[in-house]
Amino acid sequence: MVDGIRQTASALKQGRIRICNTCKDAMREFSVYRWDERGGRDAPLKQNDHAMDDIRYFVSTVLQG
């Protein structure tokens, strides 16, 4: 999962993907996406993340081949 998040961050920074401002769920989730600080491992909280999962899946399958 963390590798997919890193790939997505890289794709966003490189302009390989863009999020349209009409994608309300994705825009909202970018603002509330949080890392789990209690878990002792590098992982996001699994809440408010359906659009984030969709974007990560797209990057790791379609964009990466």
Stockholm file with secondary structure:
# STOCKHOLM 1.0

chainA/1-65         MVDGIRQTASALKQGRIRICNTCKDAMREFSVYRWDERGGRDAPLKQNDHAMDDIRYFVSTVLQG
#=GR chainA/1-65 SS CHHHHHHHHHHHHHTSSCCCTTCHHHHHHHHHCCBCSSSSSSCBCSSSCHHHHHHHHHIIIIITC
#=GC SS_cons        CHHHHHHHHHHHHHTSSCCCTTCHHHHHHHHHCCBCSSSSSSCBCSSSCHHHHHHHHHIIIIITC
//
